[in-house]
């Protein structure tokens, strides 16, 4: 949970840090509830192999989606 609290500090103006930290924290807990339920259901119905492949695919898709944001953040890191 430390990373979700620290990431907004470098991405938003100082006046919006509290809101950004609160939003990322809330979404992290929401995501944990959803993914835990999905992981249990998927493992129960399909098995560990399918679950592993599914989450690996999700990680690759997330990386592809977030890669432009990471590059954009590096360009504006001196602001």
LOVEXKOL-227033 format. One record per residue (C-alpha): residue number from 1; residue in three letters; x, y, z. Coordinates in steps of 0.1 Angstrom, whole numbers, plus 5000, padded with zeros to 4 digits. Layout:
N
romar; kolvo; u; v; w
NUM; ALA; X; Y; Z
...
***
This chain:
79
romar; kolvo; u; v; w
1; UNK; 5000; 5000; 5000
2; UNK; 5030; 5023; 5003
3; UNK; 5034; 5027; 4966
4; UNK; 4998; 5037; 4961
5; UNK; 5003; 5064; 4987
6; UNK; 5035; 5077; 4973
7; UNK; 5028; 5077; 4936
8; UNK; 5003; 5106; 4936
9; UNK; 5029; 5128; 4954
10; UNK; 5049; 5130; 4922
11; UNK; 5020; 5132; 4898
12; UNK; 4997; 5159; 4910
13; UNK; 5001; 5195; 4922
14; UNK; 5007; 5200; 4959
15; UNK; 4971; 5213; 4966
16; UNK; 4956; 5181; 4952
17; UNK; 4978; 5155; 4969
18; UNK; 4953; 5146; 4996
19; UNK; 4925; 5139; 4971
20; UNK; 4948; 5119; 4949
21; UNK; 4961; 5098; 4977
22; UNK; 4926; 5092; 4990
23; UNK; 4913; 5082; 4955
24; UNK; 4942; 5058; 4948
25; UNK; 4938; 5042; 4982
26; UNK; 4901; 5037; 4978
27; UNK; 4906; 5022; 4943
28; UNK; 4933; 4999; 4956
29; UNK; 4909; 4985; 4983
30; UNK; 4881; 4982; 4957
31; UNK; 4904; 4964; 4933
32; UNK; 4916; 4940; 4961
33; UNK; 4880; 4930; 4968
34; UNK; 4871; 4926; 4931
35; UNK; 4902; 4906; 4922
36; UNK; 4901; 4884; 4952
37; UNK; 4865; 4874; 4944
38; UNK; 4873; 4869; 4907
39; UNK; 4905; 4849; 4914
40; UNK; 4886; 4825; 4937
41; UNK; 4858; 4820; 4913
42; UNK; 4881; 4816; 4883
43; UNK; 4903; 4791; 4902
44; UNK; 4873; 4771; 4914
45; UNK; 4857; 4769; 4879
46; UNK; 4887; 4767; 4856
47; UNK; 4918; 4757; 4876
48; UNK; 4951; 4772; 4885
49; UNK; 4965; 4771; 4850
50; UNK; 4937; 4792; 4835
51; UNK; 4939; 4816; 4864
52; UNK; 4976; 4821; 4859
53; UNK; 4972; 4827; 4822
54; UNK; 4943; 4851; 4828
55; UNK; 4963; 4873; 4853
56; UNK; 4994; 4872; 4832
57; UNK; 4973; 4885; 4803
58; UNK; 4958; 4912; 4825
59; UNK; 4993; 4923; 4835
60; UNK; 5005; 4925; 4799
61; UNK; 4975; 4945; 4789
62; UNK; 4979; 4969; 4819
63; UNK; 5016; 4974; 4810
64; UNK; 5007; 4982; 4774
65; UNK; 4980; 5007; 4785
66; UNK; 5002; 5024; 4812
67; UNK; 5035; 5025; 4792
68; UNK; 5026; 5058; 4775
69; UNK; 5018; 5073; 4809
70; UNK; 5052; 5062; 4823
71; UNK; 5070; 5078; 4793
72; UNK; 5049; 5110; 4797
73; UNK; 5058; 5112; 4834
74; UNK; 5095; 5109; 4827
75; UNK; 5093; 5137; 4801
76; UNK; 5077; 5160; 4827
77; UNK; 5096; 5150; 4858
78; UNK; 5114; 5183; 4860
79; UNK; 5082; 5202; 4866
***
